[in-house]
Each structure stands twice: as structure tokens, then as C-alpha cells.
């Protein structure tokens, strides 16, 4: 059991390393001088070089990667080029929205996918199973933002039941925060359910 856990941990750490390296390379491969973009087209060469030096952009790529990954592991995600604020603070400030949205969307997707996918698998070859498989395939093809627009038009514009935009902080009004999350959670959860239904159906058929 210990060997299995260590093997999984090693695989996870290797995957994280490869992902971080790929992200770093893709960002650098995008091209363009970041310092020049931040300062604008009227910036002088001296100002561009000074900013590049301040952010370590003039160092060799292996050194840049090492500094980047070391700072990230220490919780230092750097500074926003646009607002000059700490990226970690910007991310933390939005967790009160992102975490409930992600978890609620996943929970809704599982609540729908497990029974529907199981039912679809138990009724393979029957009209009801084929209809559910078709609906799932259609759901996979629908982008989340498009589902959000359709739900906003129906429940926000036509019926006026829910807000179509904005965010109410939890400290101001928990009910308002929940109302603000309903449509995004529905959009995310329904599309996620369509994907998960396929996995559940295949898994049940295999069993």
C-alpha cells in the first residue's frame, strides 16, 4: 500500500512539474516584450530595460523558470503588471465566488449524472436510453457561456426570477449571494452533468 501511495505521489509531482514547465514555455513562446507592452509604445529603451531587469525578464530562461517556480511554491505569485497589486491577493479576494461556484457546479453535475447515467446504461438499446444519450451529447456540444446566456434570458429577462449579472458579497446578504450564484451554477452544473453522464454510462456498462 505504501509503495502504491508513493508511486501515485511521484506521478502527481511529475505531472505538476511537466504542467508548470509547459505553462512557462507557452507563456514565453507567445512572443513580445512584456516590459514594452506594459510601458506602452512611447516608452524609451532605458525604461523597458529597467522594467525587464526589475522583473528578471533579462535573465536566462532556466533561471527565470527556477525563480518563478520557487516563488510560486512559497505563495508568491508575483505582481500584476496592470494594477501593481499582489496576484495572490487578487486570487484570494475572488475565492469567495470561485470556490462556491466550482463546488456547487460539480455537486449539481454529480447529482444529475450519477442517476441519469446509470439509468441510460441500464436501458441501452431502448428508446429512453437512446434519448438520454442524445441529450447528453447535445449538452457536451453546448458551451458553458452559451448555456449561461440562455438561462439568463429565460430566468432573468423573461421571468425576472434571478439576477442576470453582478455579485452580492456574502457579508452584505447571504441570500443575495446565493441568488447571484444560481444561474452560474446551473450553467456550469448542467454542462458538467452532460459530460459526466457519458462517463457514468460507460462505467456502468463496463461493470
Steps between C-alpha positions, in 0.01 A plus 500: 500500500784738589674428169177564312449832682860606434464408134185710470665789682802483268271495197308802634818699566633410156175610337510831690859557391423426134188723513693789656778465243248492214320811633829687536613406148164591344500841669853572379423361152210745463757759397518871562693702754295505820676810630432685174133397506458617860664839444334569165625595158644834612734347759873553462747215465651587839161475673426169329836354600457625857158338536623177342787493749266572792283199410797279410395476136857559384628183666548163324181295466612221740567764768162664433324164533681413822415837656141477380435150637685574826295814564178320410571218748552767767162658422646795308313514168658827400356843436236605251652696212178700465396583856833445683312293759609162633363221281453281810279771655300535179441125486414474870249783475304305238498162675171585672341484155714245318502225765121489560440521124738215417389272784128565447532445126683171555247387761207581271670319213552186713144507637368500144762277333509202735130402486450606137818327381407184691149504354638553149734203541224272630282592202752462218321414178173647623348833386540660844870410514557630148323830580712555811818423306394750231420770758837442663678535167316825427594630846868426437486706182349806673759745641453601863476870412223429248306301758545794736358742244196280435431455872544873561253585224243253637527541879641853512352694210175317422395381845698746712566242770878532525765768439675476164829648620694651785600357834375560853762437769422234761548755779245734349227245433538120502168467317615750237827310457312173449269664248803634314645147480189314386526568127879448476470176700219377275700583189813326627321206662277412205785498250721309742218249552480440126869405497482289815193310377714354222764385749245352741319322217823349368613398851169328580505319166852376571394369840 
